[in-house]
């Protein structure tokens, strides 16, 4: 398992990037705009981690800005921790066997979400290409929020 990023939501992208980049000193590594999803993702790294972050080998901060105004309460502005795993199905099975609810099952062989006992959302991402779709994961219902 490898730690990838921490995601936080921004209510104002310009103000947020001013804080993280201009004041704190992080560096924008990459950006993704999703017209269909109506959001922007901006990945930031510490100056000493930029080269490794460009190769996805250093943890980053992911800023998520939803284009439609939204009020964040109850810690919703903190998104999730993300980890890359060798086998998403085996990881989810091990977690389920340990009594962990799989909130967003890996329907696509690529991504799943669980929550810590304190309600922190954890994203699990398959290393490399998605695994072929597999039951029971492909048809498993989503549970709660993540």
C-alpha positions in Angstrom: 0.0 0.0 0.0 1.2 3.5 -0.8 -0.1 6.8 0.5 -1.3 9.0 -2.3 -3.0 12.2 -1.3 -5.3 14.1 1.1 -8.3 15.8 -0.5 -9.9 19.0 0.8 -12.7 21.0 -0.8 -12.4 24.6 -1.6 -15.3 27.1 -1.6 -13.2 29.6 -3.6 -10.5 28.2 -5.7 -8.5 31.4 -6.1 -8.5 32.1 -2.3 -7.6 28.5 -1.6 -4.7 28.4 -4.1 -3.5 31.8 -2.8 -3.2 30.3 0.6 -1.7 26.9 -0.3 0.7 28.2 -3.0 1.5 31.8 -2.4 1.5 31.8 1.3 2.2 28.2 2.4 4.6 27.6 -0.5 3.1 24.5 -2.1 3.5 24.0 -5.9 0.7 23.1 -8.4 1.7 19.8 -10.0 -1.4 19.2 -12.2 -4.9 20.2 -12.7 -8.0 18.5 -14.1 -11.3 20.3 -15.1 -14.4 18.1 -15.5 -17.0 19.8 -17.6 -19.5 16.9 -17.0 -18.9 16.6 -13.3 -18.6 20.4 -12.9 -15.5 20.3 -10.7 -11.8 21.1 -10.8 -9.0 19.1 -9.2 -5.7 20.7 -8.4 -2.9 18.6 -7.0 -0.2 20.4 -4.9 3.1 19.2 -3.6 5.8 20.6 -1.3 8.6 22.2 -3.2 11.0 19.4 -2.4 8.5 16.8 -3.6 7.6 18.3 -7.0 9.8 16.0 -9.1 8.6 12.9 -7.3 5.0 14.1 -7.3 5.1 14.5 -11.1 5.8 10.8 -11.3 3.1 10.0 -8.7 5.6 8.9 -6.2 5.1 11.6 -3.5 2.0 12.3 -1.5 0.1 15.5 -2.5 -2.8 17.6 -1.4 -5.8 17.4 -3.8 -7.9 20.6 -3.9 -11.4 19.9 -5.1 -13.5 22.8 -6.2 -17.1 22.1 -7.1 -18.3 24.7 -9.6 -21.8 24.9 -8.2 -21.8 26.7 -4.8 -22.1 24.3 -1.9 -21.9 24.9 1.9 -19.6 22.6 3.7 -20.5 21.6 7.3 -19.5 18.9 9.6 -16.0 18.5 8.2 -17.3 18.0 4.6 -14.6 20.3 3.3 -12.1 17.5 4.2 -12.6 14.9 1.6 -10.6 11.7 2.1 -7.2 10.0 2.4 -6.2 8.0 -0.6 -4.1 4.8 -0.9 -3.0 2.8 -3.9 -3.3 -1.0 -3.3 -1.9 -4.0 -5.2 -5.3 -5.9 -5.4 -8.4 -3.8 -4.7 -10.6 -6.9 -4.4 -8.3 -8.7 -1.9 -8.0 -5.5 0.1 -11.8 -5.0 0.2 -12.3 -8.6 1.2 -9.8 -8.4 4.0 -11.5 -5.2 5.3 -15.0 -6.8 5.0 -13.7 -9.9 6.8 -12.5 -7.5 9.6 -16.0 -6.0 9.9 -15.4 -2.9 7.8 -18.3 -1.7 5.6 -17.4 -1.1 2.0 -19.3 2.1 1.4 -18.5 2.4 -2.3 -17.5 -1.1 -3.6 -15.0 -1.5 -6.4 -17.6 -2.0 -9.1 -15.1 -1.1 -11.8 -12.1 -2.9 -10.4 -10.4 0.5 -9.8 -11.8 2.4 -6.8 -13.5 1.8 -3.5 -14.3 3.9 -0.4 -14.5 2.9 3.3 -14.7 4.9 6.5 -12.5 4.8 9.6 -14.2 4.3 13.0 -14.1 8.1 13.3 -15.9 8.6 10.0 -12.9 9.6 7.9 -13.4 8.6 4.3 -10.6 6.4 2.8 -10.3 6.0 -1.0 -8.6 2.8 -2.2 -7.3 2.9 -5.8 -6.1 -0.2 -7.8 -2.4 0.1 -8.8 -2.0 0.1 -12.5 -4.9 -0.7 -14.7 -8.3 -1.6 -13.2 -8.9 -5.3 -12.5 -11.6 -7.0 -14.6 -15.0 -6.6 -13.1 -15.7 -9.4 -10.5 -18.6 -10.5 -8.3 -19.7 -9.8 -5.7 -18.1 -6.4 -6.2 -19.6 -5.5 -9.6 -23.2 -5.7 -8.3 -22.7 -4.8 -4.6 -24.8 -1.9 -3.4 -23.3 1.4 -2.3 -23.8 2.1 1.4 -24.1 5.4 3.2 -21.8 8.2 2.1 -18.1 8.4 1.5 
